[in-house]
Structure formats: structure tokens, C-alpha cells
Amino acid sequence: MNLQKSFCLIFALIAIGASSTSSANADLAKAKNCMACHAIDKKLVGPSYKDVAAKYKDDKGAVDKLAGKIRAGGVGVWGQVPMPANTQVSEAEAKTLASWVLSQK
């Protein structure tokens, strides 16, 4: 196998892995009931994940900040509709969800 074919194969495998990871993270968001108030590309009760990603794109501490908001809830950043605390979400799950939300472009 030549070098170019090897790179193409490696890229395809990485893309497949990234796609399945993204799908697993979307499934986690559904399982934790995040999708009841949020959608990837449109505002529902809360902002779209794409809007959240755009707002925090230059914030180096965004994963930790959003993970904290996922677990503790909050109000005022996106208006006066409160986001309830999600104590059923572990810290690790909250970081996974926050990273996934921030990857939405």
C-alpha cells in the first residue's frame, strides 16, 4: 500500500471514530434530557448548541464553566428562563457534554 492510500485509510478511520463518538455524545444528551430544552441548531427553551459554541469559542475555560452550569443550573446568561440543576449528571458526563456542545459549529 502506498503512502497516500495509507493516509486516506487513517483519515477515514479517524472520521468514523469521531462520528461514532459524536453520536454517543448526542445519545448522552438525549439520555440526560438535555434535548428537551436544547437543540443543535435552533433555540428551544434554551439556546442552540451552535449558539453556545459560538459564544464560548475563545474561552479557554469554557468546558469547565459549562460543565458546572450543566450540573448546578443557572440563569441570566441567555435570558431570564432558568436552566435547572442536573444533579443526575456526573462531573465526567458534564465535561463530556460540555465538550460536545462546544464542538458544534
Secondary structure, DSSP 8 states (H G I E B T S, - for coil): --HHHHHHHHHHHHHHHHHHHHHHHHHHHHHTTGGGT--SSS-SSS--HHHHHHHTTT-TTHHHHHHHHHHH-B-SSSSSS-B---TTS-HHHHHHHHHHHHT--
